[in-house]
Amino acid sequence: MLPSLSPVITEIAAGWQFAQRLPAHRDMFQTEGGEKTWLPAVVPGHVHTDLVRAGVIATPAYRLGELGTAWVEDADWTYRTTFAVSSERIASRGTHGRHFLSFGGLDTFARVFLNDALIATTE
């Protein structure tokens, strides 16, 4: 039997977390205290709305709230999640089948990792 050629789409919208990335001379998953504080995130979404939801900043559009949030634009942010792909799904694509990750809202500069391997960059 030939593998199906029609795409099977799985949205990865649950389980997302985000944290501020520290300067390049530090490990990207380590805070100054050695621990990273991961906060819940909504994807697709935006770091400002995730920070508002977490109570870190006030709503930028409310009463000059943007004056206290300029640092958000200057910071780098890391988003992460986990997901599983069944062996049946992998086998259904055949020996030479391809799997695609599609992102609808990466920032201007982004690096995408899958299982700790860099698989994409944007500039």
Stockholm file with secondary structure:
# STOCKHOLM 1.0

chainA/1-123         MLPSLSPVITEIAAGWQFAQRLPAHRDMFQTEGGEKTWLPAVVPGHVHTDLVRAGVIATPAYRLGELGTAWVEDADWTYRTTFAVSSERIASRGTHGRHFLSFGGLDTFARVFLNDALIATTE
#=GR chainA/1-123 SS CCCCCSCCCCCCCSSCEEEEECCTTSCTTCCTTSCCCCEECCSSCCHHHHHHHTTSSCCTTSTTGGGGCHHHHHSEEEEECCCCCCHHHHHHTCTTCCCCCCCSCCCSSEEEEETTEEEEEEC
#=GC SS_cons         CCCCCSCCCCCCCSSCEEEEECCTTSCTTCCTTSCCCCEECCSSCCHHHHHHHTTSSCCTTSTTGGGGCHHHHHSEEEEECCCCCCHHHHHHTCTTCCCCCCCSCCCSSEEEEETTEEEEEEC
//
